[in-house]
């Protein structure tokens, strides 16, 4: 077997792998399974989004999706446009979330292309390359039609030689770790390859804990926080309350770049509790993201996939994601109206790393205001707009213009949907007996290398930190 590493290699985004099973009796003598096909979001890797898949899309037989974050599913519509004809298999909630994410992404691609064309025309500048969307809404719709749902714990036969099983990864609603077990006539015994997807933390609100996976010969493990623990600077609600109350005193806004899946819902959960217990005043809270709004509605629809405490709360008629003063801003008109609000407002808008979407417009209106605060609640890749803001630069480029950085920048730790070093090792240790080999992906190069050194030293496991485009032979 061969395993191709086609994204999130010595970097965080663009998750994509292809597992090749030889000896299968078809026209090519090989069966190709793709796992994820996400969007690259670091600035220096953005050009890869426009490149065709290194393995021809028409030769891929099936695509397995761990979860519906953009850096895991964001290039699937382009893959379909390139000629992918197979099915996309994922969990029941992820089918619905991927439908939302890919539809929204296609719309944003179209809107951003129009906005850039208008901006270049206004400035009388010529773009370096043609302005067009990576894919459009029609491409997204074609990809959505290929989605097939499976249940957690259920195994699905891919062909006569390969089976996939999905396990709750505890990262976001519907997120999965998955195993592909292969047994061909040439093999003495079956081989199991475990793809972690993104592993969540234990004891988080709303989402169940990660489900352990008992056995695997090879493990592809994420390493986003593989070299450190999540910082504890007080409880999430204490820090959130202090930030909002300080903004109220100054008369500024709290602008929160927000991932639409999980992070937005967890923020609403905490803000609702703070308002209900009078720890912050009843300031208007705007969820300015059609996608995040749709995802929030899915939490109610998919309550059986939430943790026990949340299910009990909903059964008692208490919705933890709804409270007085919460406004859902669906339309562009609603979004623009937020900037005319007097006094303090809490504005949650995507994207979480400020790479696109409505957050850029809110940053444009607030980044020069000393009374406002930009509050980051998640990882910011260094090459993204969010990463540039947290780096302390005095000027930030937004929508083609340099703007002075006068707003306060704060970080809220403790809300990451990713496991930290301790939890990643805890998750890996649950795989028994120890796997033959671990591949570390989905982390910055220095982080993945450091984590790999620790696993080799303390677990005595062979570890590889693959390069982009590398192909590993699994014997």
N, C-alpha and C positions, 0 to 999 in steps of 0.2 A: 504494500500500500504506500501511497505517497500523500503527504499533507502539504498543501501550498499555503503560504502566508501572504495574504494580499491586502492587509490593512491592519492598523493598530499595532504595528511592529516597531518597537522602540519609539513609540509615540502613543497618544491616548485615543485618538478617534479613527474612524474608518474601518471598524471591525469587519473582517472578511477572511474566510478560509475555504479551501476546497479539498475534500478528501476523495482520493481516487482509489477505487477498488478494481484491481486487475482480474483477468480471467473470467469476466462475465461474458456470456454468450450473446453479444449484440453486434451491431455493425462495426463498433470501434474496439471491442474487446476490453472496454473499461467503462465503469459506472462512476459518474462524478456527482458528488454531494457537496453543495455549497452551504456553509454555515454563516449566516449574516451577510449583509452587503451594505455597510453603513457609509455615511458621508464623512469625508475628511473635513475637519473644522479648524485645524491650525493653519494660520495664514500661509506658511511656507509650503504646505502640502495641498493647498486648494486646487492646484492645477490637476492633481490626480483625479479629482471628481470628473473632469472632462475627458479623461482618457478611457478608451474601451477596456473592458475587463481583460487582463493578461491571458486568461483562459477563455477561449471563444464562448460567448453566451449560449450559442446554439448547442454546444457540446455538454452543457450542464443539465443533468437529469432532474434534480430536485433541489429545493432550497429550504433549509431549516432555519427558522428565525428564533433567536433566544428571547428577544423582547423588542418593544416598539420604539425605543429611543432612536432619534435621527441618526446617531453615529453607529447604529446597528442595522437600520432598515432604509436609510435615506437615499441610497443609490439603486434600490430595487427597481423603481420605475424606469431608470435609464437602462438597467440590465434587460428589462422587457423590451425596451425600444431597440436594443442591440440584437434581440432575437431569442432571448430565453423563453422556452416554451413549456417548462415543467410546472409543477405545483409548488406552492409555498406553504409549508406546514409549521404551525405554531399553536400556542395554547388558546383557549376560548377568549379570555380577555384581550390577549394580544392581537387577535384577529380584529376586534373592534377598535383597539387603540391604533394599530397599524393603518387601518382605514382612515382614521382621523389624521394621523401624522403624515401619511403620504399625500392625502388630499390637500392638507394645509401647506405642505412643502411645495407641491406643484403650483398652488396659488401664489405663494411667496416668491417662487422662482419667476413667475410671470410678472408680478408686481415690481419686483426688484429690477428686472430687465427694463421695464417701462420707465421706472424712476431714473435709472442710470442713463438711459437714452435721452430723457428730458433734461437731465443735469448737464450732459455733455453738449447738447444742442444749445442750452442757455449760455454756457461758458465758451462756446465756439472752439471747443477742444475735440480732437479726434481720439477715440478709444484705441488702445493697443491691439485689440482683437474685437471681432464682431460681438455686439451685445445681443445675446439671446438667452433664454432660460435653459438651465441644465436639462430640464424636462418640463412638461406642462401638465395641466389637469387631466388631459386625455390619457397621457402616459400613465399617470397615477391610477386612473380608473381601470386601465387594462391590467395593471399589477394587482389591484384590489380583487379583481375577479378570480385570481389564482389562489387566494388564501383559503386554506383548509384548517379547521380547528380540531385539536386533540385535547384530551383531558390530562391533568397532572397525574402521574403514576401509571398512565396507560402507555403501552408500547405499540408502535405502529410499524408494520412491515413495509420497507422501502422497495425491496425486491427479494429474490429468493435467497440472497446472501447477506442482507443488511437490515437491521432493526433499530429504530430510534425510540428512546424513552425520555420523557420530560419530567423534571423535578423542580419544585418551587425554589427559586433562587433568593427570595426575600428582598429583592432590590426595588422593584416597582410592581404595580398591579399586573399580574400575568407573567412576570419575568421568570425565565427558566434557565436552569442548567440542563444539559442534555447529554445522553450517552448514545453513541453509535456503536453497535456490536456487529462485528463482521465475521462470517465463517464461510470461506470459499473451499471448494474441493482440494485446493492446493495447501490449505492450512492444517496443521496438526491439531490445533485447538482454536477457539474463537479469540478475537482480539476486541477489546472495548476501549474506545477513545471518548474521554469525558471533556466536554467544552463547558467551562464554568459560566459563560456569559458574564454578566456583572453580578457579583455576590453582594448581598445586602448585609446590614448589621443585624445583630440580635437585639430584641427588646425595643423595636421602633414602634411608633403609633401607626395604626391603620393596616399595616402589611404584616403577614405571618413571618416567622423566623425562617431562615434558609433550611431546606430539607437536605440532610446528609445523603451523599451518594456512596454506597457501600464499597464498590469495587471498580477499578479501571486499570488498564495496562498503561495508558498514556493520558496525561492531563494537560489541557490547554487552559491556563489559569490567568485571569486578569491580575494586574499589579498596580493599579492606579495609586493606591496608598500603601504600597508594599514595603516602604522603608520608614513608615512613621505611624504613630498613633493619632487618633483624632484628638485635637486639643480640647481641653475642658476649661473654658473661661466662664464658669457659672452655667446655670441652666439656660436652655434655649429661650424660655419664656422670660427670664429675668433680663437677658441681654436685649431681647426684642422689645420689652417694655421700656427699658432705659432709652433705647434708640428712638422709639416713637415719642416718648414724653419729652425728650430733648428737642426733637424737631418741632413739636407743638410750641414749646417755649420760644424757639427762634422764628417760628412762622414759616418754616420751610416744609418741603415734601420729603417723604421717604420713598425712594425709588428702588425697587427690588427686581433685578434681572432674575427671571424665574423660569425654570424648566417646567414645561406644561404637564409632564407626567410625574406624579408623586410629590415633587418639591412644592408645587403650587398648592396641592391639597393639604400637605402637612403644614404649610404656612397658614392656610385658612383655619386649620384645626387649632393652632396655637393662638392666632389673633382672636378667634372666637372665644377661646377660654379667657384671654386677657380682658376682653371687653365685658364678658359675662361676670367676671370677678372684680370689675372696676379698677383693674391695675393700669389700664390706659383709658383715656376718654373715648367716647363714641365718635371717632373720626371716620370720615368716609374711607372705605377700603374698596379699591377698584381692581377687579381681576380683568385686566385688559388683554385678553388673549382668547379668541374664539376657540382655539384648540384646547386650551386649559379649561375653558368652560365646559366644552363637550366631554373632556376627560373627567371632570368633577361629577358630571351627571352619570357617567359610567360607574363611578364608585357606588352609587345607590343601586344601579341596575345589577352590578356584579358583587353584591354584598357577601355572597357565599365564599368569595375569594379573599375577604378581609379577615383581620384577626378577630379572635373571640370577643374581646372587649368592645370593639367597634360594632360587631354584629349585634351584641346585646343592647348597645346604646341606640342603634337604629330601630331595633325591635320595640324599644320602650318609647319610640316616637321622638327621640332627641337626635336631630341631625347635626353631627359635629362639624359639618362643612357649610353651615348656614347660620347667619346671625344678623342682628340689626345693623344697618349701615353698610352692608355688603352690596356692591353693585357689579353686575356682569356687563362688561362693555363689549358687545359683539361687533358693532359696525364701526367703520372708520370715523363716522360722524361722532359716535359716542366716545371714541378714543381721543379725537381732537378736542372735544369739550372738556376733558379732564384738565387741560392746561389753562383753562379759564377759571378753575376753582380757586376761591380765596381761602386762605388759611391752609392748614395742613391736611394732606391726603396721603394715604398709603397706596402706592401704585405698584401692582405686580404685573409684569409684562415680559413676554419672551422676545428673544431667546435667552437662555440662562447664561451663555458666554458672550452675549451681546453681538453675535455674528449676523443677525438679521432680525426682521420682525419689528414690532412696534416699540420695543425698548429703545431703539436708536432715537426715535422721535422724542421720547421722554427724557433721554439723556441730553439731547440737544437743548431742551428747554430748562434743564435743571443743573447741568454740569458746571455752569458758570455762576451758580447761586451759592454763596457761602452758607446760607441758612438751610439749604437742602442737604440730604445725605444719600449717597449711593450705597446700599447695603447688599453685599454679596453673601449668598448663603450656600454656595457650592464651589467646587473646584473650578479654577480659571486657568485654562491652558495658556502658557506664556505668549503664544503667537496669535491669540484672539484679542478682540477689542476689550473684553473684560480683563484679560491678562495685562494689557497695557495700562488700563485704569488703575488696577491694584498695584502696579509696579511703581507708582509715584511720579509718573511723567507730568510735566507742567502744562503740556498742551496735548490734546487728543484730537485725532482726525475722525470726524463723524460726517457722513454724507458728503465726503470730498472736501470738507473745510476744517482747518485747524481751529480748535476752540480751547480757550484757557480753562484749566482745571482748578475750579475754586470750591466746588462742593466737597463736603466731607466724604471720605471713603471709609466704610466700616466693614468688618468681616464678622459673620455669625457662624461660629463653629458648632459642631455637634449635630448638624442636619444632613450630613452627607448620606446619600443612599448607598454609598460604597462601603464595603468592609474595610477596616484599617489593617495594619500589619498583623496584629494579634488575631483578628477574626479570620483573615485570609489563611493564616497558618492553622488555625483551629479547623477551618473548613477542609483544608488539605489533609490534616491529620486524621480526619474521619474516613478517608479513603484507605481501606485496609484489605489485603496487605499493601505495602507501599508500591506506588506505580513504578514502572520501569524507567519512565522519563517524564519530566515536566517541561512544558514550553510556557514561558512567561511573555504575555502580550498585554496590550491595553494599558501601558504605563510609559512614562518618560524613560529614556534610555538609562539614565543614571539610577533611577528608582528600580527598574526591572533588574539591572545588573546587580545592584546591592542586595535585592531580595533573593536573587539566584544564588549569590555567594552564601547567604545565610542558610538557604535550604540545603545546599550541598554539604555545608559544614555540620549542620545540626540534624538533618534527616538522612544524610548519605544517599541522596537521590540524584541521578543525572539530570542536570538542568540546562536548557538551551534558551537563550534570548534571541529569537530569530530576527534576521533582517527582512525588510520589505522585499517580497519576491522570492524569498528562500523556499526551497522544497526539501522536506525531511522525508526520509525513507523509514517507514514503520515496519519492522520485521516481526 
